[in-house]
Amino acid sequence: MWQYEKKLQYPVKIANPNPALAKVIISQLGGPDGELGAALRYLNQRYSAPCREVQAILNDIGTEELAHIEMIGTIIYQLTRDLSLKEIKDSGFDTYFVDHTTGVYPIAASGVPFSAEIFQSTGDAIADIHEDLAAEQKARLTYDNILRLADDPDVRDPIKFLREREIVHYQRFGEGLRLIQDMLDSKNFYAFNPSFDK
């Protein structure tokens, strides 16, 4: 399906651990608008996409989201490596630590574990692509909020990269929406169908 290049899409080299910041950033792994949900959403939606071009957009972005999972996992790991018990307690990381030590686990910043209930694959291309557009904007907003909270340039640089990719994904899904709309006619079920009114 693809070739895996054994390096991150964008380098992550964080010098100073910061478990409090890790508790915030982890939302982009397993939170309601995180990369894991995005990857699964797009890779599942591609099967019912109405044309190869839209399938390719979903496949491309879905697999790129897997690379973003890898980046977020690396950020979390580097922010939590070699912590003392005092650092764990003082940062409020103890609530995460008690269940996961410093393992990378898909969870929201609020503490809610990842659930497949946060994403949808309806089989209706119009509904799915609109969900995808919204998902990319919500992920961009989460990255905006992380940037408001992070002052370490080692953390901010990869987060800025990830934020930029959300904008590009939004644009690509816009292209997909236009492709789908151009295909609409009275024989498909991707929008209002007059034959239902008979």
C-alpha positions in Angstrom: 0.0 0.0 0.0 2.8 2.4 0.8 6.5 2.5 1.5 7.4 3.3 5.1 10.4 5.6 5.5 11.9 5.1 8.9 12.1 8.7 9.9 9.6 11.3 11.1 7.8 13.5 8.6 9.2 16.4 10.5 12.1 16.2 13.0 11.2 16.1 16.8 14.1 16.9 19.1 12.9 18.2 22.4 15.7 19.0 24.9 13.7 19.7 28.0 11.0 17.3 29.4 7.7 18.9 30.3 5.1 16.5 31.5 2.5 19.2 32.1 2.7 20.1 28.4 2.6 16.4 27.4 -0.7 16.1 29.2 -2.1 18.8 26.9 -0.5 17.6 23.6 -1.7 14.0 24.2 -5.1 15.1 23.1 -3.8 15.2 19.5 -3.1 11.5 19.8 -6.3 10.1 21.3 -8.6 13.1 21.8 -11.8 13.9 20.1 -10.1 15.8 17.2 -6.8 13.9 17.3 -4.7 12.2 14.7 -5.7 8.6 15.5 -9.4 9.3 14.9 -8.6 11.2 11.7 -6.5 8.3 10.3 -9.2 5.8 11.0 -11.9 8.0 9.7 -10.3 8.7 6.4 -9.0 5.1 5.8 -12.4 3.7 6.4 -14.3 6.3 4.4 -12.2 5.6 1.3 -14.0 2.3 0.6 -17.3 4.0 -0.1 -15.9 7.1 -1.9 -17.7 7.5 -5.2 -14.6 7.8 -7.4 -10.9 6.9 -7.5 -9.8 10.6 -7.1 -11.7 10.9 -3.8 -10.5 7.5 -2.7 -6.9 8.7 -3.4 -7.4 11.9 -1.3 -8.8 9.9 1.6 -6.0 7.3 1.3 -3.2 10.0 1.0 -4.5 12.0 4.0 -5.3 8.9 6.1 -1.8 7.5 5.7 -0.3 10.9 6.4 -2.3 11.0 9.7 -0.5 7.8 10.6 2.8 9.7 10.3 1.3 12.4 12.5 0.4 9.8 15.2 4.1 8.9 15.1 5.2 12.5 15.5 2.8 13.1 18.4 3.9 9.9 20.1 7.5 11.0 19.8 6.7 14.4 21.2 4.9 12.8 24.2 7.8 10.4 24.8 10.4 13.1 24.6 8.4 15.4 27.0 8.1 12.6 29.6 11.4 10.8 29.4 13.6 10.5 32.5 11.2 12.2 34.9 11.8 12.1 38.7 8.9 11.3 41.0 8.9 15.0 42.1 8.5 16.2 38.5 5.7 13.7 38.0 3.8 14.9 41.1 4.6 18.6 40.7 3.4 18.7 37.1 0.1 16.9 37.7 1.3 14.1 35.5 0.7 11.6 38.3 -2.9 10.9 37.2 -1.6 9.7 33.8 1.5 8.1 35.3 -0.5 5.8 37.7 -2.1 4.0 34.7 0.4 4.3 31.9 3.8 5.2 33.6 5.4 7.1 30.7 4.0 4.9 28.0 2.3 6.6 25.1 -1.4 5.9 25.3 -4.2 7.5 23.2 -6.2 9.7 25.5 -7.7 13.2 25.5 -6.2 15.9 27.6 -9.4 15.6 29.8 -8.4 12.0 30.6 -11.0 10.3 28.4 -9.4 7.3 26.5 -9.7 7.1 22.7 -12.9 5.6 21.4 -14.0 4.8 17.8 -17.2 6.6 18.7 -15.6 9.9 18.0 -15.5 9.4 14.2 -18.0 8.5 11.6 -18.0 6.6 8.3 -21.6 6.9 6.8 -21.1 5.7 3.3 -22.6 9.0 2.1 -19.8 10.9 0.4 -21.3 14.4 1.0 -21.8 13.7 4.7 -18.4 12.1 5.1 -16.5 14.8 3.3 -18.2 17.5 5.3 -17.2 15.7 8.5 -13.6 15.5 7.2 -13.6 19.2 6.5 -14.8 19.9 10.0 -12.4 17.4 11.5 -9.4 19.2 9.9 -10.6 22.6 11.2 -11.1 21.2 14.8 -7.6 19.6 14.7 -6.2 23.0 13.5 -7.9 24.7 16.4 -6.5 22.2 18.8 -3.0 22.9 17.5 -3.7 26.6 17.8 -4.6 26.1 21.5 -1.4 24.0 22.0 0.6 26.8 20.5 -1.0 29.2 22.9 0.2 27.0 25.8 3.6 26.0 24.6 6.6 28.4 24.7 9.4 25.8 24.1 10.6 26.3 20.4 11.6 22.5 20.3 7.9 21.8 20.9 6.4 24.6 18.9 8.2 23.9 15.6 6.8 20.4 15.0 3.4 21.5 16.3 3.4 24.4 13.7 4.3 21.8 11.0 1.3 19.7 12.1 -1.0 22.7 12.1 0.1 23.6 8.6 -0.7 20.1 7.4 -4.3 20.4 8.8 -4.8 23.4 6.6 -3.5 21.5 3.5 -5.7 18.6 4.3 -8.7 20.9 4.6 -7.9 22.3 1.1 -7.6 18.8 -0.3 -10.9 17.8 1.1 -12.4 20.9 -0.5 -11.1 19.5 -3.8 -12.8 16.2 -3.0 -16.1 17.9 -2.2 -16.0 19.7 -5.6 -15.3 16.4 -7.3 -18.3 14.7 -5.6 -20.6 17.6 -6.3 -19.6 17.5 -10.0 -20.8 13.9 -10.1 -24.3 14.5 -8.7 -27.2 13.5 -10.8 -30.6 11.9 -10.2 -29.2 8.4 -10.1 -27.0 8.7 -7.0 -27.7 9.0 -3.3 -25.1 11.5 -2.3 -27.5 14.4 -2.1 -31.2 15.2 -2.4 -32.7 12.7 -4.9 -36.0 13.7 -6.5 -36.9 10.1 -7.1 -37.5 9.7 -3.3 -40.5 12.1 -3.6 -42.5 10.0 -6.0 
